[in-house]
Amino acid sequence: MSEKTHWNRREMAEKGFTFVFPYSEGLKRVRELLNTDYDPAVLWVWGTMQARAVIETLKACESDFGEKGQKVVYEALKKVGREVAEQMISSSKFEGMDEAELLSFFATIVNTIAYASIEKPWVESEERVGFDILWCPHQDVYSAFDCRVQRYFVQGMLEALREKYEKETGKKLKWQVKFETTIPAGADVCRFVIWRSESEDNEWEKYTELLNRKALNGKNIL
């Protein structure tokens, strides 16, 4: 694989962080197609259709079935997020890894592979890291409030990461995640911050619950 691949961070190899592409059999076929006249840009069209279907399914379930319908979609998407993350980190070894670096590397593979986005990762200290999303496949078709549906996938991903880390190290991964800006809301980048915290509250999940309540009450604002 070319070193210029957008998901390739030299530090990951230097620190011994390994990962696996999810859905490897299907991916193998796609890479074979790239040697033909197949235009990979059509994958964006297909993926966008799926993304639109996901948010419209959520809205329809909320409208017709209220909180119960919302929960059904939430649990289904969280399950898929977990599935993706479990595959991606199946080869990863967390014992002895710096937590800040681990979280930054995990964010990179989620952002650049699972979400097919372009990111600019940053490390402020051993207590605070984050990333800016420079381009996301959803940015031209999702409203700022529509982006809430992606939180469901991420919730499953975070749960998979935390569980594997605790199983391998015997320690809890005590970090929080939040967004500060999003492109659909008018910002230049989607900025996310990850910081060390002793709080037992899950900030990501709490904000998701707040957005869920807003959606059910017809207040479609972040």
Buried (B, 14 or more C-beta within 10 A) or exposed (E): EEEEEBBEBEEBEEBEBEBBBBEEEEEEEEEEEEEEEEEEEEBEEEEBEEBBEBBEBBBEBBEEEEBEBBBBBBEBBBEBBBBBBBBBBEEBEBEEBEBBBBBBBBBBBBBBBBBBBBBEBEBEEEEBBBBBBBBBBBBEEBBBBBBBBBBBBBBBBBBBBBBBBEEBBEEEBEBBBBBEBBBBBEBEBBBBBBBBBEEEEBBBBEBBEEBBEBBBEEEBEB
